[in-house]
Amino acid sequence: MNLGKKERLEVAKKATSFRLMHKFTHNYILISGNVESTVAAQKAMMELSMSMPDEETVRRVLSVNDRGTACRRAVEEAWKTVKEGYPEKVSWRRKSTRAALMWEHSVNNVVDALDGDKGVHVVSHHDTISFVFDETVFLRFKKASIDLQTNNYPTLLALFFHQHEEDLFGYEGLHRVEIAHVLNRFETDLDWVGVVARQKRQVLWHFELDSGGAAIERLPLPLPLPMPISPAGERVLRPTKPVVEETREDEKE
């Protein structure tokens, strides 16, 4: 079916920002630009929508056994350990040293806190640790900026975490999110600990984790914005086979 320019643009507005190829009836259909089939485009958009993390689902899963509170406390305790237990930190030459220690202590604290929770599985892969909750939510711990962006070295694994159409580590269909902590402008204390869902660099939604009854100070964090339309030159074809790539230490920031 040949579409006119107006119809192609209408479909492209809904799909081009994701710059992906979907295989439909054994043929690759290019979503942005020359769309070969409106049916294929609708199918691709439906599949992508189904793969996006859902806030209500993530909130529900983390509310079981106060998992969300346990995760926040794990980060807070990690910060206290790093802040008070490393007096030599003033001479550290790399900020990533502190970020790496925060990650190590946060992960260790969560593993200990949720040890008796049968619905939580600790997954080790490619020099990192992730957590699977009730075979539904897949999350990792990260340090984030005030606009909730994390500083990953751009390996394929780092990029694919926020590309929800991609199968990562064989856990296809899970809601992939991050538990992120944000420091104040002087990086002397924690300002925010919460859950962030992104599609590439776009924040889809976020919410702050409860600290267990304490008053929470809300930060002026960014609201989700409409997905931008990507230039046609950025369209790429990505393979569907699993990607195995060595990650770098910088990914722990």
Secondary structure, 3 states (H helix, E strand, C coil): CCCCHHHHHHHHHHHHHHCCEEEECCEEEECCCCCCCHHHHHHHHHHHHHHCCCHHHHHHHHHHHHHHHHHHHHHHHHHHHHHHHCHHHHHCCCHHHHHHHHHHHHHHHHHHHCCCCCCEEEEEECCEEEEEECCCEEEEEEEECCCCCECCCCCHHHHHHCCCCCCCCCCCCCEEEEEEEEECCCCCCEEEEEEEEEECCEEEEEEECCCCCCCCCCCCCCCCCCCCCCCHHHCCCCCCCCCCCCCCHHHHC
